[in-house]
Amino acid sequence: MVLGPNAKIATYHGGGSASLAAYYAITPFDGISAQLTSAPDYTVGCYAHKELPLLGTVLKTDKGEPGVTFRAYNDPPSVKGREIADDTTLTKTELLMMDYYCPKLKSKLWYADIEGSFTAEEDGEFELGLGVYGAAKLYVDGELLIDNETKQTKGTLFFSCGTVEEKGILSVKKGQTYQIKVEFVSAPACKLDQGSNVLFGGGAVRIGGAKVIDADEEVKHAAALAKEADQVIICAGLNVCSLLLLLNF
């Protein structure tokens, strides 16, 4: 069996200036599965994230491509028939737009819709997270789930320029597809006092999500599965939660 919070994530670089896009990346789970006649048993064991894992890895565009569509506008969503200034597909749902430039955008205040869909793998509760430098609201199937615009709380995201990660819980059914849409407003819409912080040009937004688990029960479940397995591969990472998981074995 394969176990751990990093088994289904292709973690091959750091954040910020340590990030580097690879030609391709394979998760440990997929690499191990490719060497077997059938996929191994898997469970997460425990979570190791500070913010919710980026959602882009599980989303698809309206064309069925991995990731999300990003469409920028000069006008807010309330303007009918507004013209698209930029239209692109992104696989990562963490956007730091320090050097983003679109010649069709007429001012520093602009708007964007970030959209994708995912299909639930099982019944349960799914937690979504939204952090922003600027302003943003997250909708699921047209219903507002997270409002990170009306009231904002300062956090540590984006070198402390951004908000905390605001969260919302979505009840999901196995096999059902859910439409995720974030209405983003650029940096001038931010309500936070920036003081002497280095600012991020057009703004920044981060969209994350993960299944809600009971941490204690999940560790017990992982331990029980591991005892029944002939071989166990743990992909744990190097933080306190993951080390505690290892110690449980």
Secondary structure, 3 states (H helix, E strand, C coil): CEECCCCCCCCCCCCHHHCCCCCCCCCHHHHHHCCCCCCCCEECCCCCCCCCCEHHHCCECCCCCECEEEEEECCCCCCCCCCEEEEEEECCCEEECCCCCCCCCCCCCCEEEEEEEEECCCCEEEEEEEEEECEEEEEECCEEEEEECCCCCECCHHHHCCECCEEEEEEECCCCEEEEEEEEECHHHCCCCCCCCCCCCCCEEEEEEEECCCHHHHHHHHHHHHHHCCCCEECCCCCHHHHHHHHHC
